[in-house]
Amino acid sequence: MIYFDNAATTSPLPEVLSLYMEKCQTVIGNSSSTHALGRKANRELDEARREILASFGLEKTHNLIFTSGATEGNNLSIKGVCKLYKNRGNKIIVSSVEHPSVTNVFKELEKEGFEVVYLPVNEEGKVLPSSLEEAMDNKTILVSIMGVNNEVGSINDMNALADIVHKYPKALFHSDLTQAVSKVKMPYNKIDMFTYSTHKIGGLRGDGALIYLKKIQFASLFDGGGQEGGFRSGTVDVPCALSHALAVKEAMKSMTRKIPHVKEIYDYLKEELGKLDEVSFNSPIDGSPFVLNISLKHKKASVILEALSEREIYVSSVSACSSKGEPISSVLLAMNRSEGDARNSLRLSFSESNTINEAQAFMKEFMDILERTINR
């Protein structure tokens, strides 16, 4: 098996799974209970929170809410801020290539009367700071721009974007950093709110976080017992939180090792794929080495993807969170690619567990499939 779909999900690290199973047996109290077992669970939960914030260098400036993943975190933060601070202004800004868990939230807020500005991207999939500067004004209360695009790997200039937002005292800067955490250096201290899912970095599925400046408040979207500072009621999974802390710690610690390893695979595949007349590239030259997006000129991506799958080689077309309902990539259309390119794209995404040998085997099988497949 060759698994080149790590942007969709990764396998949990063995040590993360082991810790989760151990803590399920030893941390049995509800962290909201007032008895000794509850207090012990709450101490463990607080320690997990501290460890995660420390991994990002944010233990003094930011708070953390445990979530089921970035989708929930994006909803909690964007809706929570807009509902609470709508008296400050009615304008919100988002890039045109966000994950559906951001884009669809803004569409709902637009129906509720918010003025939404959708920022264009250039042909590399990046938001130009000048376009954000032009869109900002004193009515703006929120800007949401992802750090790394999940389909093509474009990296936004988060330092420049944050500096522009922070010129306006009413405005907050939010970012979905799901494809950035531990893969691309980010100025975490300059981002007011960010989200991620741990299953993208060797953690458990159904686990994520919203990290935000201590001064920020949210309108709660859930009514209940008031857990997680009153912003996310419900019993917290303490063993999962402890595993989350370990996954983030290990992922951040491994950056200097895994980035050059993955880049070697990325560079090899880009060179070999570049020799094929059938292939054009969508990922920018200076994008994340963890994501390589191509379009097929004369073959149907769905046919090639299925043929690869039959040989136990796994890649994806558009984002896993939109592929079932959206057969064409809105990201590539926003990047001014043709409709044909947007319909026939493939995304290869990597992790430290991938090898050059896998990349070589992929190329052999990929070229064989191309030769055997009739043009569309």
C-alpha positions in Angstrom: 0.0 0.0 0.0 1.1 3.5 -0.8 -0.8 6.2 1.1 -0.4 9.7 -0.3 -3.5 11.2 1.2 -2.1 12.5 4.5 -3.8 15.9 4.1 -7.1 14.1 4.6 -5.9 12.1 7.6 -2.9 10.4 9.1 -2.4 7.3 11.2 -2.2 8.0 14.9 1.3 7.8 16.4 1.7 4.5 18.4 2.7 6.5 21.5 -0.5 8.6 21.2 -2.7 5.5 21.0 -0.8 3.9 24.0 -1.2 7.0 26.1 -4.9 7.2 25.3 -5.6 3.6 26.3 -3.5 4.0 29.5 -5.4 7.2 30.5 -8.8 5.6 29.8 -7.9 3.1 32.5 -6.4 5.5 35.0 -8.2 8.8 34.6 -11.8 7.7 35.2 -13.3 10.7 36.9 -15.4 13.4 35.2 -13.3 16.6 35.2 -16.4 18.6 36.3 -17.0 16.4 39.4 -16.0 17.9 42.8 -14.8 14.6 44.4 -11.2 13.4 44.4 -11.3 11.6 41.1 -12.9 14.6 39.4 -10.3 16.9 40.8 -7.6 14.6 39.6 -9.1 14.5 36.1 -9.4 18.3 36.1 -5.7 18.6 37.0 -4.8 16.3 34.1 -7.0 18.4 31.8 -5.3 21.6 32.9 -1.9 20.1 32.4 -2.8 19.0 28.9 -4.0 22.5 28.1 -0.7 24.0 29.4 1.4 21.6 27.4 -0.4 22.3 24.2 -0.1 26.1 24.6 3.6 25.7 25.6 4.2 23.7 22.3 3.1 26.8 20.4 4.9 29.2 22.8 1.5 30.7 23.8 1.1 29.7 27.5 1.1 33.3 28.7 -1.0 35.0 26.0 -3.7 32.5 24.8 -6.4 30.1 26.0 -7.5 26.8 24.5 -10.8 25.1 24.0 -10.8 21.4 23.2 -13.0 20.6 20.2 -14.0 17.7 17.9 -11.8 19.2 15.2 -11.2 22.2 13.1 -14.7 22.3 11.7 -16.2 22.7 15.1 -13.4 25.2 16.1 -14.1 27.3 13.0 -17.8 27.4 13.8 -17.3 28.2 17.5 -14.8 31.0 16.8 -16.3 32.7 13.7 -19.9 32.5 14.8 -19.1 33.1 18.5 -17.1 36.3 17.7 -19.6 37.7 15.1 -22.6 37.2 17.4 -20.9 38.7 20.4 -19.2 41.7 18.7 -21.8 42.5 16.0 -22.4 45.9 17.8 -18.9 46.9 16.9 -19.3 46.5 13.1 -21.0 44.5 10.5 -18.2 43.7 8.1 -16.3 40.4 7.9 -13.6 39.3 5.4 -12.6 35.8 4.2 -10.4 34.5 1.5 -12.1 32.8 -1.5 -10.2 29.5 -1.1 -11.0 28.5 2.5 -12.0 25.1 3.7 -15.8 24.5 3.6 -16.0 24.7 7.4 -15.0 28.4 7.1 -16.6 29.3 3.7 -20.0 27.9 4.6 -20.0 29.7 8.0 -19.5 33.0 6.3 -22.2 32.3 3.8 -24.6 31.7 6.7 -23.5 34.9 8.4 -24.1 36.7 5.1 -27.7 35.5 5.2 -28.0 36.9 8.7 -27.1 40.4 7.5 -23.3 40.6 7.8 -21.4 42.3 5.0 -19.0 39.6 3.7 -16.0 40.4 1.5 -14.5 37.4 -0.3 -10.8 38.2 -1.0 -9.4 36.9 -4.3 -6.2 35.0 -4.6 -3.5 35.2 -7.2 -2.6 32.3 -9.5 -0.5 30.8 -6.8 -3.5 30.6 -4.5 -2.3 33.3 -2.1 -4.0 36.3 -0.6 -2.1 39.4 -1.5 -1.7 41.7 1.5 -2.6 44.6 -0.7 -6.0 43.2 -1.4 -6.6 42.8 2.4 -5.4 46.3 3.0 -7.9 47.6 0.4 -10.8 45.7 2.0 -10.2 46.7 5.6 -12.1 49.6 7.2 -13.3 50.6 10.7 -16.5 48.5 10.3 -14.4 45.3 10.0 -14.6 43.0 13.0 -13.2 39.7 11.7 -10.8 38.5 9.0 -10.3 34.7 8.3 -7.5 33.5 6.1 -5.9 30.1 6.2 -2.2 29.6 6.8 -1.7 26.8 4.2 -4.2 25.8 1.6 -5.5 22.3 2.0 -5.7 21.6 -1.8 -2.6 23.1 -3.3 -0.3 23.9 -0.4 -0.1 27.7 -0.9 1.4 29.5 2.1 0.0 32.9 3.0 2.2 35.7 4.4 0.6 35.5 7.8 3.0 38.1 9.3 2.0 40.7 6.8 -1.7 39.8 6.9 -1.8 40.0 10.8 0.0 43.3 10.8 -2.7 44.8 8.5 -5.6 43.4 10.6 -4.1 44.7 13.8 -4.1 48.3 12.4 -7.8 48.2 13.1 -8.6 47.9 16.9 -12.1 46.4 16.3 -10.8 43.6 14.0 -9.7 40.1 15.0 -7.6 37.8 12.9 -8.7 34.1 12.6 -6.9 31.3 10.8 -7.6 27.7 10.0 -4.1 26.2 10.5 -5.0 22.6 10.0 -2.5 22.1 7.2 0.2 24.3 8.8 0.7 23.0 12.3 4.1 21.3 12.5 4.6 21.5 8.7 5.2 25.2 8.0 6.5 27.9 10.4 3.7 30.2 11.6 3.7 33.4 13.7 1.2 31.8 16.2 1.6 34.8 18.6 0.3 37.2 16.0 -2.9 35.2 15.2 -5.8 36.1 17.5 -7.6 32.8 17.0 -6.6 29.6 15.2 -7.9 26.1 14.8 -6.6 22.7 13.8 -7.4 19.0 13.9 -4.9 16.6 15.5 -5.7 13.7 13.2 -3.6 15.5 10.5 -0.5 15.3 12.7 -0.6 11.8 14.2 -3.4 12.4 16.7 -6.8 10.9 17.1 -9.8 11.5 14.9 -12.6 13.6 16.3 -10.1 15.8 18.2 -8.9 19.4 17.7 -8.6 22.8 19.4 -9.5 26.4 19.2 -6.6 28.6 20.5 -7.4 32.3 21.1 -6.1 35.4 22.8 -7.1 35.6 26.5 -8.9 38.9 25.9 -11.4 37.4 23.4 -14.9 36.3 24.4 -17.4 34.3 22.4 -21.1 34.0 22.3 -21.7 30.4 23.3 -23.3 28.1 20.7 -24.1 25.4 23.2 -26.2 25.5 26.3 -25.2 23.1 29.1 -23.0 22.7 32.1 -20.6 25.5 31.2 -17.4 23.4 30.5 -14.5 24.9 28.6 -15.0 28.4 30.0 -18.6 28.3 29.2 -18.0 28.3 25.5 -18.3 24.5 24.8 -20.5 22.7 27.3 -20.2 19.0 27.5 -18.1 16.5 29.4 -14.5 16.8 28.2 -12.6 13.6 27.1 -9.6 13.9 29.4 -7.6 10.9 28.0 -8.1 12.4 24.5 -6.9 15.8 25.7 -3.7 14.2 27.1 -3.2 12.3 23.8 -3.8 15.6 22.0 -1.0 17.3 24.0 1.4 14.4 23.2 0.6 14.5 19.5 1.2 18.3 19.2 4.4 18.1 21.2 5.8 15.3 19.1 4.7 16.9 15.8 6.2 20.3 16.7 9.4 18.6 17.9 9.8 16.7 14.7 9.6 19.7 12.3 13.3 20.0 11.7 13.5 16.3 10.8 10.4 15.7 8.8 10.4 18.8 6.6 13.6 17.9 4.7 12.5 14.3 4.5 9.1 15.1 3.0 10.7 17.7 0.7 13.0 15.1 -0.8 9.8 13.1 -1.8 8.1 16.2 -3.1 11.0 17.3 -5.2 11.5 13.8 -6.7 7.8 13.5 -7.7 7.7 17.0 -9.0 10.7 16.4 -11.2 9.4 13.0 -12.5 5.8 14.3 -13.0 7.2 17.3 -14.8 8.5 15.1 -17.5 5.0 14.0 -18.5 3.1 15.9 -21.1 -0.2 14.8 -19.4 0.5 16.7 -16.2 0.4 20.4 -15.3 1.1 21.7 -11.8 -1.2 23.7 -9.5 0.9 23.9 -6.4 3.1 27.0 -6.2 6.9 26.7 -6.3 7.2 28.0 -2.7 4.3 26.1 -1.3 4.2 23.5 1.4 6.2 20.3 0.5 3.5 18.3 2.2 1.0 18.9 -0.7 1.5 18.4 -4.4 -1.5 19.2 -6.7 -1.5 18.4 -10.4 -4.1 18.4 -13.2 -4.4 15.9 -16.0 -4.7 17.3 -19.5 -6.4 14.5 -21.3 -7.5 11.9 -18.7 -10.3 11.9 -16.2 -8.9 12.4 -12.7 -11.7 10.2 -11.3 -10.7 7.3 -13.5 -7.0 7.6 -12.7 -7.8 7.9 -9.0 -9.9 4.7 -9.1 -7.2 2.9 -11.0 -4.6 3.9 -8.5 -6.9 2.8 -5.7 -7.3 -0.7 -7.3 -3.5 -1.0 -7.0 -3.7 0.1 -3.3 -2.2 3.6 -4.1 -4.3 6.3 -2.4 -4.4 9.9 -3.5 -7.3 12.4 -3.6 -9.0 14.8 -6.0 -10.5 17.8 -4.2 -10.6 18.2 -0.4 -11.9 15.2 1.4 -14.5 17.4 3.1 -16.0 18.6 -0.2 -15.2 15.8 -2.8 -18.5 14.0 -2.3 -20.6 17.0 -3.1 -18.4 19.1 -5.3 -16.8 17.4 -8.3 -14.9 20.5 -9.4 -12.3 22.4 -7.3 -13.5 25.9 -6.4 -9.9 26.5 -5.2 -8.5 26.0 -8.6 -11.2 28.1 -10.3 -10.3 30.9 -7.8 -6.7 30.5 -8.9 -7.8 31.2 -12.5 -7.3 27.6 -13.7 -9.5 26.3 -16.5 -12.7 24.3 -15.7 -10.9 21.2 -17.2 -8.0 21.6 -14.8 -10.4 22.1 -11.9 -12.3 19.0 -12.7 -9.3 16.8 -13.3 -6.9 17.5 -10.4 -5.2 15.1 -8.2 -3.7 15.9 -4.8 -0.8 14.0 -3.4 0.0 14.7 0.3 2.8 13.4 2.4 3.9 12.6 5.9 7.1 11.6 7.6 6.1 7.9 7.2 6.3 8.1 3.4 9.5 7.1 1.6 11.4 7.7 -1.6 10.9 4.0 -2.5 7.1 4.7 -2.3 7.5 7.7 -4.6 9.4 5.6 -7.1 6.8 2.8 -7.0 4.1 5.4 -7.4 5.6 6.8 -10.6 6.0 3.4 -12.1 2.3 2.5 -11.5 1.1 6.0 -12.4 2.8 6.0 -15.8 1.5 2.5 -16.5 -2.1 3.5 -15.7 -1.8 6.6 -17.9 -0.7 4.4 -20.8 -3.6 2.0 -20.3 -6.3 4.6 -19.9 -8.0 6.1 -23.0 -8.3 9.8 -23.3 -11.6 11.3 -22.2 
